[in-house]
Amino acid sequence: MEFSSSSAAAEVPHYFLCPISLEVMRDPVTLATGITYDRASIERWLFSDGHATCPVTRRALAPEEMDATPNHTLRRLIQAWCAAHQVERFPTPRPPLDSCRVAALLDEGRHGKEAAALREIRAVAAESDRNRRCVEATPGALEFLVSVVTKHSAPVSSKAPRQEADEFLEVLDSPTPTSSPAEDALGVLYSLKPSERSLAQILGREPDLLDTLSSVLRRPSYRSRTYGILLLKSLIAVMEPTRLMTVSADLVHEVVRVVSDRVSSKAVKAALHVLCRLCPWGRNRVKAVEAGAVATLVELLLDEGGRRVTELAVVAIDHLCGCAEGRSDLVAHPAGLAVVSKKAMRVSLVATESAVRALHAVARHSPTPAVLQEMLAVGVVAKLMLVLQVDASEKTRLRAKEMLKAHARVWKDSPCLQAHLKASYPR
């Protein structure tokens, strides 16, 4: 609030101040507890920060109590006080978004004004968490957005992939519209971050949604592919095992391709999450291996990505080594065993456990002389010895010990093992 020189000393009534920001309220609203706050502050507290209590009384709020009531009387008092003390008055706040307005936009979108409706929905969703919750809660909103994606799922962009990637990094979190209705709809779905219940309902009503997302991931637009993989990550998290077992080979292939194309950091991380979620079910390991997942993951690890990406990639390789095809591909890659061994003890406990488990699978099921000699040459044996000496989990140490014991006669001439083996194992 800007004060003139003649009113700078005027004392602002305490009940004009928001209990959260301690500033004069521009848009006072009252909770069910009877406490009044500035709308921006209380919505940030409830929706952005995730609290479900009244900040002053600390009383828990039921979901239906989260929408505050405008305090028109107090707002008029504040405006009158501003006029009396020569303080610039606040403009009248816009009415908050409600389901009726969203429903009207959806109706426009269904009757010939699709692009305009999508732009408006995206704009209001970008304004606040409250608006996003309102859009998600409006009956038919998510279904409309999914229908737009399905309707416009054919590739439309002719730009070079790297150009798409550069543009995407600038607009991913921007409220400005993207280049096609499908991308706009995907962008809104991404920003809404639907609840698990909403996602489950979408999957129930849209049996072909995964096929649609497979088409989205085939588009040349990096923007569409990133929105698509982010949505797929959310959907996969709520899918039942029976459905996870039946995902198509095409979908798995496109997920792997998102990683190999390095679509964006967010997209790669989401694709790795999807792979880790899919691999334990049915023949998804084999589908991923046939899509080139092992080589793609090894190349990703060689690029020294971020800590979380590296951890997810090692976990995914661990899953893939649960099948013969995955182990064969890892051994066949010139850097496969070396890079998995290198990541043990360097990233996290989870990565160490997964790396040792993958190496254990290879040493147990594919212990050819050539493989064992390669493990010795690239430092696997030395890394296993290190695992025995550090604070790894008991299962991880047992796996390392089992490998060393099982192949002691082959690895006994290793400098790091000689003293240990003489004391522990017979020749």
Helices and strands as residue ranges (DSSP letters): G 14-16, E 28-30, E 36-38, H 39-43, I 44-48, G 63-65, E 69-70, H 72-84, H 99-110, H 114-127, H 129-137, H 141-151, H 161-171, H 181-192, H 196-205, H 209-217, H 222-238, H 241-244, H 249-260, H 265-278, H 284-290, H 293-302, H 307-320, H 324-332, H 336-343, H 349-365, H 369-377, H 380-389, H 394-406, H 408-411, H 418-424
